[in-house]
Amino acid sequence: MKKGDAQDPKGLIYESYRIEGITEPECRTIFLDWALSLPVGQDSRTALEALIARYGGDAPDHPMTQVMRAGLEEMGKPRRRGGARARPRGEG
């Protein structure tokens, strides 16, 4: 397994699976750092799906697998837009 590739440029996800006793909150922090480290224009959904395929099968109960799956689920949920765009417009 190669550390640092297109889906995991800094090797953060790779390393998280090697930390004995890592917790879910620690994995969420690493996941956020991972998301922020993706190159501009990289499809985060595709990268996340590849990482789940790479690690999730061998470690389905690992906290990082659970965090990544939750992240993928959240990407699929529609988000409410706030501000002026969410307000009804008058006919006036």
C-alpha positions in Angstrom: 0.0 0.0 0.0 1.4 3.4 -1.0 1.3 6.2 1.4 0.2 9.5 -0.2 -1.8 9.2 -3.4 -4.5 11.0 -5.3 -7.2 10.0 -2.8 -5.1 10.6 0.3 -2.4 13.1 -0.6 -0.9 13.4 2.9 -1.5 9.8 3.8 -3.8 10.8 6.7 -6.3 8.1 6.2 -3.6 5.5 5.7 -2.0 6.5 9.0 -5.3 6.5 10.9 -5.7 2.8 10.3 -2.3 2.2 11.8 -2.9 4.1 15.1 -3.7 1.5 17.7 -6.7 2.5 19.9 -7.7 5.5 17.8 -11.1 6.9 18.7 -14.0 8.2 16.6 -13.5 11.9 17.6 -9.8 11.6 16.6 -10.9 10.1 13.3 -13.3 12.9 12.7 -10.5 15.4 13.2 -8.2 13.5 10.8 -11.1 13.2 8.3 -11.6 17.0 8.3 -7.9 17.5 7.8 -8.0 15.0 4.9 -11.0 16.9 3.3 -9.2 20.2 3.6 -6.0 18.7 2.0 -7.6 17.5 -1.2 -6.4 19.4 -4.2 -8.8 22.0 -5.6 -11.1 20.5 -8.2 -10.7 16.9 -6.8 -14.0 15.1 -6.5 -14.2 14.4 -2.8 -17.0 11.9 -3.2 -15.0 9.8 -5.7 -11.9 9.9 -3.4 -14.0 8.9 -0.4 -15.6 6.0 -2.2 -12.1 4.8 -3.3 -10.8 5.0 0.3 -13.8 3.2 1.7 -13.3 0.4 -0.9 -9.6 0.3 0.0 -9.9 0.1 3.8 -13.5 -0.6 4.7 -13.6 -4.2 3.7 -10.7 -5.2 5.9 -11.7 -3.0 8.8 -15.5 -2.5 8.7 -15.6 -1.7 12.5 -12.7 0.7 12.5 -13.7 4.2 13.6 -12.3 5.8 10.5 -14.4 3.5 8.3 -17.5 4.6 10.2 -16.5 8.3 9.9 -15.9 7.9 6.2 -19.2 6.2 5.6 -21.0 8.9 7.6 -19.2 11.5 5.5 -20.3 9.8 2.3 -23.9 9.7 3.5 -23.9 13.4 4.4 -22.6 14.3 0.9 -25.8 12.7 -0.5 -28.2 14.7 1.6 -29.6 17.9 0.1 -28.8 21.0 2.1 -31.1 23.9 2.8 -29.9 27.2 1.4 -30.0 30.1 3.9 -30.1 33.8 3.5 -32.0 35.7 0.8 -32.1 32.7 -1.6 -34.2 30.8 0.9 -36.7 33.5 1.5 -39.9 33.7 -0.5 -40.0 36.4 -3.1 -42.8 38.9 -3.2 -44.7 39.6 -6.5 -44.5 43.3 -5.9 
